[in-house]
Amino acid sequence: MSDKKNTNKAAKMTLFALTWPIFIEILLHMLMGNADTLMLSQFSDDAVAAVGVSNQIMSVIIVMFGFVATGTTILIAQNIGAKKESRAGQIAVVSIIANILFGFLLSIILFFFGEQILTAMNLPDELLGTAVIYIKIVGGVSFVQALIMTLSAIVKSHGFTKDAMYVTLGMNVLNVFGNYIFIFGAFGAPVLGVTGVALSTAVSRTIGTIILFVLLYKRVNGDLPWSFLVKKFPKKELKDLLRIGIPSAGEQLSYNSSQMVITYFIASMGTTALTTRVYTLNIMMIAFLFAIAIGQGTQIIVGYLIGEKKNEEAYQRCLKSLWIGMSVSTFAALMFALFSEELLSIFTSNQEIIQLGSLLLLLTVILEPGRAFNLIVINCLRAAGDVKFPVYIGILSMWGVSVTISYAAGIWLGLGLIGIWIALIMDEWLRGLLMLHRWKTRKWERMSFVDEQEIEEFKIDTKREVK
């Protein structure tokens, strides 16, 4: 009965129904970071730069948590599409436990070695102390973020994308309220600045995790087979999760690591350049948010279609989503470029930052269509089981193009942030075009994680249970 219900639900899924809650959810996640930046900008530009660099490190950690979440999304979608609900439940349980353990390990590393990591990033002395406070608090409870990502992936894979959206909305409200109290000393509270922002972030995420656990049990009707872990070691489930997750995380980890190296280059340009980058990225994130949401929604649909062996529908779904994502995100980038000065003025009154940031937002109009290729087509390739190709191309392009040209144009030729943005444009477009070519070759049709033999075995077992 559960399998039939989920299969019918999968058939009724549309891109819009899945995507708009994901869009709001990611927007709220980004607004949480923007709220921290905006509210801290009233406190100190140096505090903004310090938190920006700390969050660069946190983004790498989040990618490492994401390798389990990515595998979870794809495996659950494919197994539900193949009418294997019980296997989907087993994967959910394994992914939760795996990310909890991994999260605790990384939390310990960030808490005890955060200062050494920040020092290695060439952070200016005037920012180091503030950044250390933030990374110790937020990084020390980063295992909570690992749980949020895993629980959210399971809930969304079952089609309940609104749940993750509502939880993120609640976390945002709590985070902004906490920031208000500790940054401005409301209700007689002490003015804690960056420390207060870090505490607010940690507490709001913890509460969000608890609520997601409750929603998860409600949505899967309590069908989480924890006893499965006691009966045997989940070798196959872990193998499948790692088979998808490690290459996927490798591509994202390579990207974030290359961005850390580029941040190192920018740090040598001074605090003004670092702050400009933080403000500009906060605005840019909203511009490519549409492609991110469309990519994640398409990944779920393609996963179901691959599980059902509807390869032609999956192929066409990816191409349609790509053109929608490119059009919408490019339009958003144009709007931000047109109103760049007004938007940047929200964060700062420093005219040097506003003028430079406006030039970067203008270049973003060229950057966004290329980025849409990667955010949408790569998700489709992963959903179909083609997880290694994006990693190989990604590593070559990110380091061979993005990092290399960032140094050559930004440092050696003296173009500064403009040179770095040119490098980013070249990297995104090269990777994007190669990903589209890969999708059109249709090699992914032979890479599904649910094979015909497993489906037939499951059908036989189900018939026996009914008898």
Secondary structure as UniProt FT lines:
FT   HELIX           2..12
FT   HELIX           15..41
FT   TURN            42..43
FT   HELIX           45..81
FT   TURN            82..83
FT   HELIX           85..120
FT   TURN            121..122
FT   HELIX           125..140
FT   HELIX           142..157
FT   TURN            158..159
FT   HELIX           161..184
FT   HELIX           186..188
FT   HELIX           194..219
FT   TURN            220..222
FT   HELIX           227..231
FT   HELIX           235..267
FT   TURN            268..269
FT   HELIX           271..287
FT   HELIX           289..307
FT   TURN            308..309
FT   HELIX           311..338
FT   HELIX           340..347
FT   HELIX           351..384
FT   HELIX           388..397
FT   HELIX           398..403
FT   HELIX           404..405
FT   HELIX           406..412
FT   HELIX           417..441
FT   HELIX           443..446
FT   HELIX           452..466
//
